[in-house]
Amino acid sequence: MQGCNDDAGLPEIHFYRANEKPYGVFSNLYRRPIVFEGREYPTSEHAYQAGKAAKESVREWILSAPSPSLVAMAAHGLYTWDIVPDWSKVKFDRMRGVLRAKFTQHQDLRELLLSTGDARLVESAKTDNPVNRLWGEVNGKGKNMLGVLLMELRSELRSKSVQSKSNTKPNGKSRAHSLSGMAIVELAC
């Protein structure tokens, strides 16, 4: 869903449900496996929420939920003693890493993210609660941290794409550097 941000004059792209075309892929509930911290997860929501539990048994219980939305619900319901210390301080860095994994491991997702140009990306929730106002917006109010982190990643990927193009020979192949007889290839992601 596209709209317009009246304040900045930039277009807005709103997303929420994983099955919405085409921008539902920005939802953490979108079913696309990622490898994060050496483990494969069925969705980015699984990878993110796995970092919240302090105990391995609680983590595995969360991850055993039958759907991504139930993974989120299980993690939101943890007792404070089951949550890793300083979760509120580390959760944004974890989400940043999870999103980086998702959008660098899947070229089609990366291309869609880059195709949004300079549009403001907004996770638009309908239900008003603290979680939805933190990660998205409800009726135009909220921190929209998922959108902010996606825009940050988009900028990072765009600059890496520009760097990659400047390191490409006219025939389209990457330049390789030799170090002690080993070839080191610079990749965009």
ABEGO torsion letter per residue (X at the ends): XBBBBAAAGBBBBBBABAABOAAAAABAABBBBBBBGGBBBABAAAAAAAAABABAAAAAAAAABABAAAAAAAAAABBAAABBBGAAAAAAAAAAAAAAAAAAABAAAAAAAAAAEABBBBBBBABBBAAAAAABBBGGBEAGAAAAAAAAAAAAAAAAAAAAAAABBAAGBBBBBBBGGBBBBBBAX
